[in-house]
Amino acid sequence: MVTSLITPAFAAPRVTSTITVGRYPLSVAFSPNGTQAYVANFLGNTISVITVATGDVTDTITVGDNPLSVAFSPNGTQAYVANASDDTISVITVATGDVTDTITVGDGPYSVAFSPNGTQAYVANYGGNTISVITVATGDVTDTITVGDGPSSVAFSPNGTQAYVANPSDDTISVITVATGDVTDTITVGDNPLSVAFSPNGKKAYVANASDDTISVITVATGDVTDTITVGDNPLSVAFSPNGTQAYVANYGGDRVSVITVATGDVTDTITVGDNPVSVAFSPNGKKAYVANYSNDTVSVINTTGSVGDAEQLAKTGGNAGFGLGYVSLTAVVLAAGVMLRRRRIQE
């Protein structure tokens, strides 16, 4: 279901519609050609397939147990889904929407990312403190890299030479040199880093620190934290616009997205979205951003060019300016799979 807003024009980006998806959406990704978006529904064990042109959910794909992350291959032929509770990656053939392979990885896969050339995929295993390296051509795990404590997010630099891994349990970023598979640096960041993203030009990396409401700005050439930006309550996800001028931060605790102007490092806008946003992604052309809202099973559609939308009217689409109905703790949401993994190990 899509709910649209009909409101006066505004210069700033605002939510223009809300799409109902599966149960407890935790991750959203656009296909490289921008025609589809996949949403990983944590408690539904499904992927909601959105046709971007219409905003309709046109397919639902059953995947593994508690999917936490979804990513498209650079050529758009496959999508990988990290299933936290059965230690697998579901491989979806995008043309058909079928799961055509299942790859066993490490303990508690939280995040998956493809290398820019599409030859490898890195999987951050929260429960095992490792990265599983998948050779995409064969679907085999061909290496395992030990990183920091509780890795929850992984991202490749645009040139493919490095990968950054966010480790929330020890407040660090592990820097992997891709050519060798070695951890060649460890960068201390803010409190509970849960998401990391590179700017399109590769000069900066932003890290969302959930427990101190900040973004750590890393200058990639030196590996130093050169700025700290205060954002909203409990930032869980960060994404750069394709042109690199802005970054959007999903703030779980405040039901808002902070808009950062990258050139200055200032928060220049705040957008109200749905209940407890946990993930944000830009369309390839940069005209839209999708925000997955955990607590009301929706995706907020932001028109980034700022044509229509009024934050004060989001109650009509299920949004809420406060914590909202069904608010649950940060740990219960983002680290839910981690809790289950710890319980499983105790039982074993």
ZAKE-307008 format. One record per residue (C-alpha): residue number from 1; residue in three letters; y, x, z. Coordinates in steps of 0.1 Angstrom, whole numbers, plus 5000, padded with zeros to 4 digits. Each point is the difference from the previous one (the first is absolute). Layout:
BEGIN
NUM | ala | Y | X | Z
...
***
This chain:
BEGIN
1 | met | 5000 | 5000 | 5000
2 | val | 5035 | 5012 | 4991
3 | thr | 5031 | 4988 | 5019
4 | ser | 5033 | 5007 | 4982
5 | leu | 5035 | 5002 | 5014
6 | ile | 5029 | 4984 | 4981
7 | thr | 5031 | 5015 | 5015
8 | pro | 5033 | 5015 | 4989
9 | ala | 5002 | 5034 | 4984
10 | phe | 5004 | 5031 | 5021
11 | ala | 5006 | 5037 | 4992
12 | ala | 4974 | 5012 | 5024
13 | pro | 4963 | 4998 | 4996
14 | arg | 4984 | 4969 | 5016
15 | val | 4967 | 4981 | 5002
16 | thr | 4997 | 4976 | 4970
17 | ser | 4965 | 4986 | 5006
18 | thr | 4970 | 5001 | 5024
19 | ile | 4964 | 5002 | 4988
20 | thr | 4971 | 4988 | 5022
21 | val | 4971 | 5024 | 4999
22 | gly | 4969 | 5006 | 5021
23 | arg | 4995 | 5005 | 5038
24 | tyr | 5021 | 5027 | 5016
25 | pro | 5012 | 5021 | 4970
26 | leu | 5005 | 5036 | 5008
27 | ser | 5006 | 5018 | 4967
28 | val | 5015 | 4993 | 4966
29 | ala | 5001 | 5020 | 4968
30 | phe | 5012 | 4993 | 4964
31 | ser | 4980 | 5009 | 4969
32 | pro | 5016 | 5029 | 4980
33 | asn | 5010 | 4975 | 4972
34 | gly | 5015 | 4977 | 5025
35 | thr | 4981 | 4969 | 4990
36 | gln | 4980 | 4996 | 5031
37 | ala | 5002 | 5007 | 5037
38 | tyr | 4970 | 5003 | 5024
39 | val | 5002 | 4990 | 5036
40 | ala | 4974 | 5012 | 5026
41 | asn | 4992 | 4972 | 5025
42 | phe | 4987 | 5016 | 5032
43 | leu | 4981 | 4971 | 5015
44 | gly | 4992 | 4982 | 4968
45 | asn | 4981 | 5030 | 4985
46 | thr | 5017 | 4992 | 4967
47 | ile | 5026 | 5012 | 4975
48 | ser | 5025 | 4974 | 4989
49 | val | 5009 | 5006 | 4963
50 | ile | 5036 | 4990 | 4992
51 | thr | 5012 | 4995 | 4964
52 | val | 5035 | 5014 | 5004
53 | ala | 5016 | 4981 | 4971
54 | thr | 4993 | 4966 | 5017
55 | gly | 4995 | 5011 | 5037
56 | asp | 4967 | 4981 | 5001
57 | val | 4968 | 5012 | 5016
58 | thr | 4976 | 4998 | 4970
59 | asp | 4969 | 5016 | 5015
60 | thr | 4984 | 5009 | 5033
61 | ile | 4976 | 5030 | 5002
62 | thr | 4975 | 5004 | 5028
63 | val | 4999 | 5036 | 5012
64 | gly | 4987 | 5019 | 5031
65 | asp | 5005 | 4994 | 5037
66 | asn | 5036 | 5000 | 5012
67 | pro | 5019 | 5014 | 4970
68 | leu | 5031 | 5020 | 5011
69 | ser | 5013 | 5016 | 4968
70 | val | 5000 | 4996 | 4963
71 | ala | 5011 | 5023 | 4971
72 | phe | 4999 | 4999 | 4963
73 | ser | 4989 | 5030 | 4978
74 | pro | 5029 | 5014 | 4980
75 | asn | 4984 | 4987 | 4968
76 | gly | 4997 | 4965 | 5015
77 | thr | 4963 | 4996 | 4992
78 | gln | 4987 | 5001 | 5036
79 | ala | 5012 | 4991 | 5035
80 | tyr | 4986 | 5015 | 5032
81 | val | 4998 | 4980 | 5032
82 | ala | 4995 | 5018 | 5034
83 | asn | 4978 | 4979 | 5022
84 | ala | 5005 | 5011 | 5036
85 | ser | 4970 | 4985 | 5018
86 | asp | 4972 | 5009 | 4976
87 | asp | 5012 | 5035 | 4989
88 | thr | 5002 | 4992 | 4963
89 | ile | 5022 | 4999 | 4970
90 | ser | 4996 | 4969 | 4978
91 | val | 5006 | 5010 | 4963
92 | ile | 5015 | 4971 | 4980
93 | thr | 5000 | 5001 | 4962
94 | val | 5034 | 4984 | 4994
95 | ala | 4992 | 4986 | 4965
96 | thr | 4973 | 4977 | 5015
97 | gly | 5010 | 4998 | 5037
98 | asp | 4964 | 5010 | 5009
99 | val | 4990 | 5024 | 5027
100 | thr | 4979 | 5025 | 4980
101 | asp | 4993 | 5027 | 5025
102 | thr | 5001 | 5006 | 5038
103 | ile | 5006 | 5036 | 5012
104 | thr | 4990 | 5010 | 5036
105 | val | 5028 | 5021 | 5015
106 | gly | 5009 | 5012 | 5036
107 | asp | 5003 | 4982 | 5032
108 | gly | 5026 | 4972 | 4999
109 | pro | 5018 | 5004 | 4966
110 | tyr | 5036 | 4988 | 5005
111 | ser | 5018 | 5011 | 4969
112 | val | 4992 | 5010 | 4964
113 | ala | 5022 | 5017 | 4973
114 | phe | 4993 | 5013 | 4965
115 | ser | 5012 | 5034 | 4988
116 | pro | 5027 | 4997 | 4973
117 | asn | 4976 | 5012 | 4973
118 | gly | 4974 | 4975 | 5011
119 | thr | 4971 | 5025 | 5005
120 | gln | 4998 | 4997 | 5038
121 | ala | 5005 | 4975 | 5027
122 | tyr | 5007 | 5009 | 5036
123 | val | 4988 | 4977 | 5028
124 | ala | 5014 | 5003 | 5035
125 | asn | 4972 | 4994 | 5026
126 | tyr | 5017 | 4990 | 5032
127 | gly | 4968 | 5001 | 5021
128 | gly | 4988 | 5034 | 4987
129 | asn | 5033 | 5020 | 4997
130 | thr | 4991 | 5008 | 4965
131 | ile | 5010 | 4995 | 4963
132 | ser | 4971 | 4990 | 4977
133 | val | 5007 | 5015 | 4965
134 | ile | 4986 | 4978 | 4972
135 | thr | 4995 | 5012 | 4965
136 | val | 5010 | 4969 | 4981
137 | ala | 4979 | 5007 | 4968
138 | thr | 4968 | 4999 | 5020
139 | gly | 5009 | 4980 | 5031
140 | asp | 4986 | 5028 | 5022
141 | val | 5014 | 5014 | 5032
142 | thr | 5003 | 5037 | 4991
143 | asp | 5019 | 5013 | 5030
144 | thr | 5010 | 4992 | 5035
145 | ile | 5032 | 5014 | 5015
146 | thr | 5006 | 5001 | 5038
147 | val | 5036 | 4989 | 5008
148 | gly | 5019 | 4988 | 5031
149 | asp | 4991 | 4974 | 5026
150 | gly | 4995 | 4964 | 4987
151 | pro | 5012 | 5003 | 4964
152 | ser | 5014 | 4967 | 4988
153 | ser | 5019 | 5007 | 4968
154 | val | 4997 | 5024 | 4971
155 | ala | 5023 | 5007 | 4970
156 | phe | 5001 | 5025 | 4971
157 | ser | 5031 | 5018 | 4990
158 | pro | 5012 | 4989 | 4965
159 | asn | 4989 | 5033 | 4985
160 | gly | 4966 | 4998 | 5016
161 | thr | 5001 | 5033 | 5017
162 | gln | 5001 | 4987 | 5036
163 | ala | 4988 | 4971 | 5020
164 | tyr | 5016 | 4988 | 5033
165 | val | 4979 | 4983 | 5027
166 | ala | 5016 | 4981 | 5029
167 | asn | 4982 | 5005 | 5033
168 | pro | 5013 | 4974 | 5025
169 | ser | 4979 | 5013 | 5030
170 | asp | 5016 | 5034 | 5000
171 | asp | 5034 | 4993 | 4983
172 | thr | 4994 | 5023 | 4971
173 | ile | 4998 | 5002 | 4962
174 | ser | 4972 | 5022 | 4987
175 | val | 5010 | 5017 | 4967
176 | ile | 4971 | 5005 | 4976
177 | thr | 5002 | 5024 | 4970
178 | val | 4981 | 4980 | 4975
179 | ala | 4988 | 5029 | 4979
180 | thr | 4980 | 5014 | 5029
181 | gly | 4995 | 4970 | 5022
182 | asp | 5014 | 5020 | 5030
183 | val | 5024 | 4988 | 5027
184 | thr | 5028 | 5025 | 4996
185 | asp | 5026 | 4986 | 5023
186 | thr | 5005 | 4976 | 5029
187 | ile | 5033 | 4983 | 5004
188 | thr | 5010 | 4983 | 5033
189 | val | 5018 | 4967 | 4994
190 | gly | 5008 | 4969 | 5021
191 | asp | 4980 | 4979 | 5024
192 | asn | 4969 | 4983 | 4984
193 | pro | 5005 | 5007 | 4963
194 | leu | 4981 | 4974 | 4980
195 | ser | 5013 | 5003 | 4964
196 | val | 5012 | 5028 | 4977
197 | ala | 5015 | 4999 | 4965
198 | phe | 5015 | 5025 | 4976
199 | ser | 5032 | 4995 | 4982
200 | pro | 4995 | 4997 | 4962
201 | asn | 5015 | 5035 | 4994
202 | gly | 4978 | 5015 | 5027
203 | lys | 5028 | 5015 | 5020
204 | lys | 4997 | 4979 | 5030
205 | ala | 4973 | 4982 | 5020
206 | tyr | 5007 | 4971 | 5023
207 | val | 4978 | 4993 | 5031
208 | ala | 5001 | 4967 | 5018
209 | asn | 4997 | 5005 | 5038
210 | ala | 4988 | 4967 | 5015
211 | ser | 5007 | 5007 | 5037
212 | asp | 5035 | 5015 | 4999
213 | asp | 5014 | 4978 | 4971
214 | thr | 5009 | 5030 | 4978
215 | ile | 4994 | 5016 | 4966
216 | ser | 4994 | 5037 | 5000
217 | val | 5015 | 5016 | 4969
218 | ile | 4980 | 5031 | 4988
219 | thr | 5015 | 5024 | 4975
220 | val | 4969 | 5008 | 4980
221 | ala | 5010 | 5034 | 4988
222 | thr | 5002 | 5013 | 5036
223 | gly | 4978 | 4976 | 5019
224 | asp | 5027 | 4994 | 5025
225 | val | 5012 | 4967 | 5015
226 | thr | 5036 | 5001 | 4990
227 | asp | 5011 | 4965 | 5010
228 | thr | 4990 | 4971 | 5022
229 | ile | 5010 | 4964 | 4990
230 | thr | 5000 | 4972 | 5025
231 | val | 4986 | 4968 | 4985
232 | gly | 4987 | 4967 | 5014
233 | asp | 4973 | 4992 | 5026
234 | asn | 4966 | 5015 | 4994
235 | pro | 5003 | 5014 | 4964
236 | leu | 4965 | 5000 | 4985
237 | ser | 5005 | 5007 | 4963
238 | val | 5025 | 5017 | 4978
239 | ala | 5003 | 5001 | 4962
240 | phe | 5025 | 5015 | 4975
241 | ser | 5015 | 4981 | 4971
242 | pro | 4988 | 5014 | 4967
243 | asn | 5034 | 5015 | 4992
244 | gly | 5001 | 5016 | 5035
245 | thr | 5033 | 4986 | 5010
246 | gln | 4987 | 4978 | 5028
247 | ala | 4972 | 4998 | 5025
248 | tyr | 4987 | 4968 | 5016
249 | val | 4985 | 5000 | 5035
250 | ala | 4979 | 4971 | 5013
251 | asn | 5008 | 4994 | 5037
252 | tyr | 4972 | 4982 | 5016
253 | gly | 5018 | 4991 | 5032
254 | gly | 5031 | 4985 | 4985
255 | asp | 4988 | 4982 | 4969
256 | arg | 5023 | 5020 | 4979
257 | val | 5002 | 5027 | 4974
258 | ser | 5025 | 5028 | 5004
259 | val | 5015 | 5013 | 4968
260 | ile | 5009 | 5037 | 5000
261 | thr | 5024 | 5015 | 4975
262 | val | 4982 | 5033 | 4993
263 | ala | 5030 | 5020 | 4990
264 | thr | 5017 | 4995 | 5034
265 | gly | 4970 | 4992 | 5022
266 | asp | 5018 | 4969 | 5013
267 | val | 4986 | 4965 | 5006
268 | thr | 5022 | 4980 | 4977
269 | asp | 4983 | 4966 | 5001
270 | thr | 4974 | 4980 | 5020
271 | ile | 4979 | 4973 | 4984
272 | thr | 4983 | 4972 | 5020
273 | val | 4964 | 4994 | 4988
274 | gly | 4969 | 4983 | 5014
275 | asp | 4982 | 5003 | 5034
276 | asn | 4991 | 5036 | 5009
277 | pro | 5004 | 5020 | 4967
278 | val | 4975 | 5028 | 4998
279 | ser | 5002 | 5013 | 4964
280 | val | 5025 | 5003 | 4972
281 | ala | 4997 | 5010 | 4964
282 | phe | 5023 | 5001 | 4969
283 | ser | 4991 | 4988 | 4966
284 | pro | 4999 | 5028 | 4974
285 | asn | 5033 | 4988 | 4984
286 | gly | 5016 | 4999 | 5035
287 | lys | 5013 | 4964 | 4996
288 | lys | 4978 | 4986 | 5027
289 | ala | 4985 | 5010 | 5033
290 | tyr | 4971 | 4983 | 5016
291 | val | 4996 | 4999 | 5038
292 | ala | 4968 | 4991 | 5017
293 | asn | 5006 | 4978 | 5031
294 | tyr | 4970 | 5003 | 5024
295 | ser | 5006 | 4970 | 5023
296 | asn | 5006 | 4972 | 4975
297 | asp | 4977 | 5011 | 4972
298 | thr | 5028 | 5004 | 4974
299 | val | 5017 | 5024 | 4976
300 | ser | 5038 | 5000 | 4999
301 | val | 5013 | 5006 | 4965
302 | ile | 5033 | 5019 | 5001
303 | asn | 5022 | 5001 | 4969
304 | thr | 5014 | 5035 | 5004
305 | thr | 5028 | 4994 | 4975
306 | gly | 5015 | 4975 | 5024
307 | ser | 5002 | 4968 | 4979
308 | val | 4989 | 4972 | 5024
309 | gly | 4989 | 4995 | 5035
310 | asp | 5014 | 4993 | 5035
311 | ala | 4985 | 5016 | 5030
312 | glu | 5011 | 4971 | 5022
313 | gln | 4979 | 4976 | 4980
314 | leu | 4967 | 5018 | 5004
315 | ala | 4988 | 4975 | 5025
316 | lys | 4993 | 4977 | 4971
317 | thr | 4975 | 5025 | 4986
318 | gly | 4983 | 5009 | 5032
319 | gly | 5022 | 5029 | 5010
320 | asn | 5014 | 5005 | 5034
321 | ala | 5029 | 5020 | 5013
322 | gly | 4983 | 5007 | 5033
323 | phe | 4965 | 5011 | 5008
324 | gly | 4986 | 4967 | 4987
325 | leu | 4971 | 4978 | 5007
326 | gly | 4968 | 5018 | 5008
327 | tyr | 5017 | 5034 | 5007
328 | val | 4975 | 5025 | 5011
329 | ser | 5004 | 5036 | 5012
330 | leu | 5004 | 5029 | 4976
331 | thr | 4969 | 5016 | 5013
332 | ala | 4980 | 4968 | 4995
333 | val | 5010 | 4998 | 4963
334 | val | 5002 | 5035 | 4985
335 | leu | 4975 | 5017 | 5022
336 | ala | 4976 | 4970 | 5002
337 | ala | 4974 | 5018 | 4979
338 | gly | 5004 | 5030 | 5022
339 | val | 4991 | 4980 | 5031
340 | met | 4969 | 4986 | 4982
341 | leu | 4990 | 5035 | 4990
342 | arg | 5003 | 5013 | 5035
343 | arg | 4979 | 4970 | 5013
344 | arg | 4974 | 5006 | 4973
345 | arg | 4996 | 5037 | 5010
346 | ile | 4996 | 4990 | 5037
347 | gln | 4973 | 4975 | 4991
348 | glu | 4982 | 5025 | 4979
***
